[in-house]
Amino acid sequence: MLDETLLADLVADLPSAVRLQRLVRTLREGFRCGAVCLLRLEESALVPVAVDGLVREALGRRFEVAQHPRLTTILASRRSTLFPPDASLPDPYDGLVEQQPGQPLHVHDCMGISLHVEGEPWG
């Protein structure tokens, strides 16, 4: 079902912002997770371009990669990266999750994957 929804949206005539928002919503539903954020690399920072499960203000943030060890780890790999619930690295989304706005995330796991376009990091 997840594959079908993602593929249908890729060929649909949609504005880019709508397509990306539908992508993160579909991924959140498919993985049954609390939040999904698609980040684009702009120089030394990752900038959210679509979010689902995070507060709207997250879209205006810039996450300096050097200040976020989880994001640094994800960008350094070409494979999916899973952080276990007891990982000690700070989470860049602390205080930004819709269900717990302004509160740190206590026990949770997270995962991410770097995206590349024509061999170059995209996000």
N, C-alpha and C positions, 0 to 999 in steps of 0.2 A: 504494500500500500504506500509506504514512504517513497519508494522508487517511482511509482506511478505518478504521485502528486508532484514530486520534484521535476520529473521529465515533462509533465504536462505544462508546468509553469515556465520551463525553459523555452518551449516553442510558442507559448501564448504571446500575443501582442500586448505587452504591458509596459508601462513606464518603469524605468530602472528602480526607482525607490519602492514602488509597489511590488515588483518582483523580489527584491531583496527582503522586504518585510514579510512577504509570504514565505520565503525560504526559511527565515529564522523561526517563524511560527510553526511551519511544518516540521522542522528539526526538533523544536521543543516538544511538540506533540509526539513525534516518533520516538524520541529518547525518553519521554516522560520525565523531563527534568524541570528544575525551578526557573532556569533562565538560559537564554542563548543570546550571544552578541557576536555580530560580524564586524570585525575590525579591519580597517585599511591602514597599511603602513604609509606614513607620510614623514619622510626624513627619519628622525629618531623616535617618533611617537606612533602609537596605534590610535586611530580615531574611529569610534563607532559609526557605522553607516546604517545599521539596522539592529534593533533590539526587541526581544520579547521576554517579559518577566523581569525586566529592570525598570526602574523609574525613568520617566521621559528625560529628565535632566542628564542621564547617562549619555544621550546623543551629543551633548555639547562638551563632553570631556575629551581630554587628550591624555593618553596613558604613555608617559615617557618609558620606553622599554627598559632602560637602565635602572629605573626605580621599581620595577615589578619583576621579581625573579621568576614567577610562574610564566609570565608572558615571554621573558627571555628564553626560558627552557623550551617553550612551545615553538618559538621562532627558530631555535637552533636545530630542530629536528624536521625531517621530511615525513615522519610517521605520526600517527596520533599519539598524544601524550596524556596519560591518566595520572592524576594526583590522588592518592588514597585519602580517606577521611581524616587520618591522623597526620597528614603532611604539615610540617611546621612553617612552610612558606606563607607569607601574607597573601591574601586574596585581593586582587585589584577591584573586585566588585563589592567589598565590604561596604555596607551602608547604602548600596544601590539596588538591592533586590526588592522588588515590589512588595513581597509578603512581609519583609522586615525592613522597611525604609529607615535609614539612619542608624541601623544596628549592625554590629559586627556579625559575621557569619561564624558560628561556633563549630559544629561538627558537620562537615559535608565533604563530598568528593567532587572533583571537577575534571574535565578533560578539554583538550583543544587540539587543533591541527593547524599547521601553517599552510597558507595558500600561496601558490606560485603561478605566475603567468609568464609564459615563454621563458622559463628558467629563472625569472627574477621574483624575489619575494613580493607578494601583494598585500598580505595581511595574515 
